[in-house]
Amino acid sequence: MERETLLTLLLILFGGLALQPLAALRSWPGHENVTRAGESRAWLRLWLPVIPTLVIGAWLCGWALQAPDPVRLPLGRTVIALACMPFALVALRALLRAIWVLLREPTDLPVCTVGLLRPRIIFSPFLARNLETRLLRAAWEHELAHARHHDPLRIWLAQIATDLQWPWPPAGRRFAAWLETLEWARDDEARSRGVAGTDLASALVAVARHGASVARNGASRWEATSDAPLVGAGTQSLEARISRLLLPPSNEVGMPPPDRHGGITTAMVLAGIALAACALGAMDGSAVLSPFLAWTWAV
Ligand SMILES: [Zn+2]
């Protein structure tokens, strides 16, 4: 079998074997009642089950760097392909949904931030004409916070991570919990820039009354989106959010913006782990994989 073909099959097989049991764990999700810290923790919880798969993938890539090509397998191509099939179907579903989000029609949400690489804010002309200036500013600041953090891209990536953990419900709950804390965090960021909580709450009610808001909870199972809306969750979540906005600002409101280098640091740590795993795979990949697959090398 060609080395690259075998690498792809092993990535799917071992990646799926590592990810699926972690996806089913119920201890991962958490529902935070804090704002920025809660959003960061919910984001981390969403990705933690995926990290071992990324490390295994890097290790396999390291193995492939020094493996001969082609590779002869006593087990045969069919056996490995069949073992990969369930995980391959999950990965294919995730890929198709991710592509669908990129190719779908423009959003019909009245107020939202769209665009994976260059976020831009969409505002319904009807609302722009009829909302009071202070409510317009409140909604605008909320969406500006989404744009500053590139939330459409983050939502798209989080949806892919969640889809790779299909069909386990805890993964969906982690995604929903993160989306909720994301909205709270952006509300707080808007308030930290001088927006009154009552104005933002009024803007939420106005947009909800506009009737064109699309509740994520009501979306079909296939439907996915990367849009970061002003009102995007179910009625219960909206009520809780408005109640929260009517309370005095939390201690975090008014604090300086969160450290943006935190994400870069995390990415660098993950890249370092991946590089180490890749080097380890190049050194001892054959020794570990050979007994597992009981293969022999051939040129
Ligand atoms: Zn929002």
Residues whose N, C-alpha, C, O or C-beta is under 5 A from the ligand:
A	BS01	ZN	E183 R186 A228 P229 L230
